[in-house]
Amino acid sequence: MRHTKVKDLLNSSSTLHEVNAKGWVRTFRNNQFIALNDGSTINNIQCVVDFENTADETLKRITTGAAVSVTGTLVESKGAGQKFEIQVSKLEILGDSDAEKFPMQPKKHSLEFLRENAHLRVRTNAFGAIMRVRSVLSFAVHSYFQEKGFVYVNTPIITGSDAEGAGEMFKVTALPFDNTPRTEDGKVDYKEDFFGKETNLTVSGQLEGETFAMALGQIYTFGPTFRAENSNTSRHLAEFWMIEPEVAFNDLNDNMDLAEDFIQYVIKYTMDKCQDDLKFLEGRLLEEEKSKPQAERSEMALLEKLNFVLENNFKRVSYTEAIDILRDSTPNKKKKFNYIIKEWGADLQSEHERYLVEKHFKCPVILFDYPANIKAFYMRLNEDGKTVRAMDILFPGIGEIVGGSQREERFDVLVEKMRALGIDEEELWWYLDTRRFGSAVHSGFGLGFERLVLFVTGMTNIRDVIPFPRTPMNAEF
């Protein structure tokens, strides 16, 4: 008999027929009641064992975490909170189970403990819900762009360029560490390396994506990126996933329209598909909030926060206007910000971004026209010579979630900016070619996928929304 998913059994329209279910034991009570889960839903199905006719040896092996197969009759449940249950006629233990050593016992575990057991944490309700939401969000990303006629492009993971100019990149080499070939001046001789030049793991697919947008019109990338930033905070990962669309002939206003429409689409799609998981995560978040001081509690519940994004138009505000607002704000005047805003040109922090969204405008905000000296070289310079056509989308509880810009399409201006920043023109000769041949206005943005999952699930640490987090001094599993 083929087994049926727990989700389908719980949604069944008929009873009193024989079914088979397979999954993992969440709890086993009174030598009779198994709470069975197979990952298809956050909800368990109760399986009622005929303990009088089941061997004691078998009953002893029904432990938390054990994989089992149950066959029996699907009946209406007499217990509260569940529609159906299985009256078990046949039970089989699949594989081994060491009850005494299984770390995911049915009790509350700290998130730090669960990170140390990332290979098993997905068996908990919270992480099962998070990973299902992540999966649906991922599908929604592709669904949106495919429906809009975008071409999916796989940009290189190994690259010779540093798109952000930050220099915090993982080197890729086949050179020996013990006897590394050197040039006459003592530097590493990368001509002897596998690729014949210095290469790294990518921090962004944007530059390569732009070359495809100049031929295919509208493209998007969605793949792994890497940053060797030695930061052990709740907002940083060394390996993460980026969504990066690039669109020919789009200016900054078009770019803002696209980003707003995209992010509202994927959130709504996920809310429609993951109602049970999001309700559970909201309840979990509300329980956590109770233990926090009043001042640190979120002002909005999870679903309220998601609807806040769906139901409000994103307010568009220039960086200059935002600086004036922040400089005159009460927390700035009373020095309650950790970073006091003193003058134009300051790089905004999360506390400033959240103030604009949550306190001042009370809606999602898109900031644009940032100072050129705090943004990347490829952003289009405005006529004032001091700002660029950059944009950041700010959300409640998280601050910046999207960063993008209209790209600098003018060859001479781009070269001048690269020279001023010491960026090697020869290394990016191919990027400059897109400005030499058929250059046009174009724009794009980047969205860190884990940042999006963090927002939608209500989690507070980015390590909890990726299957196996990679952070400084941690590459386990």
Order of alpha helices (4+ residues) and beta strands (2+ residues): alpha-beta-beta-beta-alpha-beta-beta-alpha-alpha-beta-beta-beta-beta-alpha-beta-beta-alpha-alpha-alpha-beta-alpha-alpha-alpha-beta-beta-beta-alpha-alpha-beta-alpha
